[in-house]
Amino acid sequence: MEKKKKEHEAASEEKKSKRPEGEAEEPSRQDGAEKPQQTEDPKQAEEAPKATDELAAARAEAEDYKRKWYSVTAEYDNYRKRTARESARRYEEGRADVVVKLFPIADNLDRALAVCKDESVAKGIAMVKASFEALLKDEKIETIDPLGEEFDAEECEAIMAVDPAEGEKSGTVKQVYQKGYKQNGKVLRYAQVVVIK
């Protein structure tokens, strides 16, 4: 028995002598015991919160860009609508400016009809005047002819005031010297009238 014990100790000594210098002897562990866990790398522990912060910053930046994009899109849409309205208004005003230059022709046609004695000539002038009035209707231009109505400074311009005759009401339009015209509620030319004092 003692011989076996000595052999075992000799084998143990031999193993120790074969182990390289500086290497510690492995601790004996029982079966079923777990290996000790390695601690986390400190570099990885620092990088995890840093990555989370970078993600949050990227999301905030993306949200900011998105908000700016919505703002610019809305501004452009408003600009486009405003430009379209202004363009339509300028176009309408341009057309109205051309028609305004035709008003004196209508005045001359009215004067010609008033003094014309020849029936066939009067009929021809009336036809020309009717075609002019159709043009005005197409352009949505209304005539301002306030004869016998109360004077309205929004549509009329008084060129003279006369004393009232018997039964005439003060402030009434007695005579229309020149008809006025308006388009969509906007006066293109004021009617020139004679008003009763």
Secondary structure, DSSP 8 states (H G I E B T S, - for coil): -HHHHHHHHHHHHHHHHHS-TT--------TT---------HHHHHHHHHHHHHHHHHHHHHHHHHHHHHHHHHHHHHHHHHHHHHHHHHHHHHHHHHHHTTHHHHHHHHHHHHH---HHHHHHHHHHHHHHHHHHHHTTEEEE--TTSB--TTTEEEEEEE---TT--TTBEEEEEE-EEEETTEEEE-EEEEEE-
